[in-house]
Amino acid sequence: MSDVVEQYTIRAIPDSQRHGTARSLFPFWFTANSSAFTVVLGAVGVELGLGIVPCIIAIVLGGAVGGVFMAYHSAQGPKLGLTQLTQSRAQFGFFGALLPNFVIWLIFLGYVVGENVLAGDAFGGLAHITYAEGVAVTAFVTWLVVFFGYRIMHDLNKVVAVLSLIFFVILLVRLVQHATGAAHVDVTSFSFPTWLLFFSVNVSGQVGWAPYVSDYSRYLPSTTSLRASSGTPTAAACCRR
C-alpha cells in the first residue's frame, strides 16, 4: 500500500525513492496544460479583437517566456528533493515564508475553482446531469488521484495525454472546417497594446505554475541534469495550445 498511497507529501524525497527520467514529466505537464481552462485562456485573444496569427504568436512567445521561469524552478526539484514552497524558506525564513505561501494559496484556490467550474460544466453537459453534480464528480475524482499521489498521477497522465492529443486533433479539424465555411475569418487584425495584454496573460499563465513545478521533478534522481529537468516542462507548456 505504501507504494500506491502518497507517503511524503511536503517532506524531502529520499534518494532510495527517486525514480524516472525527465522525459516522464512530459505527459504530466502536457496533460496539465490540456485543460478546459487553457482552451478558454487561448481564446481570450480572439475575444479581445486580435486576428488568428497575432494570437498564435502571442501564445507561443508568452508560453516560451513564462516557461523559462517555470523551467528554472523545475531544475531545483531533483537537487533538493523538496516542494517549491518549502524551498522558499531559504529566501524568506521559516516565518517569513508564511506570506508568500498565503499568496500562493490564494492563487491555488482561484485556479482550482476556475478549473472545477469549467470541468463541472463540461462534464455535466456530457453526462446530462446538473452543474452541481458535475462539479461534485470532477472534484471527487481530482481528490482521489491526489490522495494516491505521484505514481498514480503519472500512470493516469500517460493515458490522458494520448486522449488529449486525439481530442485536440479532432477539435482542430472541426475548427478548420468551421473557419473554411465562415463568411469572414479575422486573420491579421492587430493592436499592439491588445497584443501585449494577451502576451502578458500567456506569460502569467506559465509563471503561475512556478510555485509548485518542482513538487513533481523532486521525485527524479538527484543525478538528473539541470537541462533535462528544466527543459521538459517548458516543452510541454509550449505544446499545449
Secondary structure, 3 states (H helix, E strand, C coil): CCCCCCCCCCCCCCHHHCCCCHHHHHHHHHHHHCCHHHHHHHHHHHHCCCCHHHHHHHHHHHHHHHHHHHHHHHHHHHHHCCCHHHHCHHHHCCCCCHHHHHHHHHHHHHHHHHHHHHHHHHHHHHHCCCHHHHHHHHHHHHHHHHHHCHHHHHHHHHHHHHHHHHHHHHHHHHHHHHHHHCCCCCCCCCCHHHHHHHHHHHHHHHHCCHHHCHHHHCCCCCCCCHHHHHHHHHHHHHCCC
